[in-house]
Amino acid sequence: MAFVEKNSRRIYHPVILDQPSNGYKFVIRTGVHRTFPKVEIRQNGKVISKLNPRNVPNRGKISFPWQPQNTNAGTYQFYLEDGNGRSISFSFKHDPNWL
């Protein structure tokens, strides 16, 4: 995973393995059963896209695809909230020229 730290904050950059595609795939790993009813892509606190909620029946990984059609270059946040109301988010860079 590639990231840059700015003001003690990590900003992730996509890593392209093999051929570029038309979107991103965020992969979350968990060691326990989890529900993620809220999954969003945000920019400056504004929801840009809502991704399909998911359940992880057992420990493992779950992926959330995002196709940023006509989305401007900039810094975005991947935000998810689990079934207990706990949230996780991280910032990442997007540029349509990378896809």
Secondary structure, DSSP 8 states (H G I E B T S, - for coil): -EEEEETTEEEEE----SS--SSEEEEEEESS-EEE-EEEEEETTEEEEE---EEESSSEEEEEEE--TT--SEEEEEEEE-TTS-EEEEEEEE-GGG-
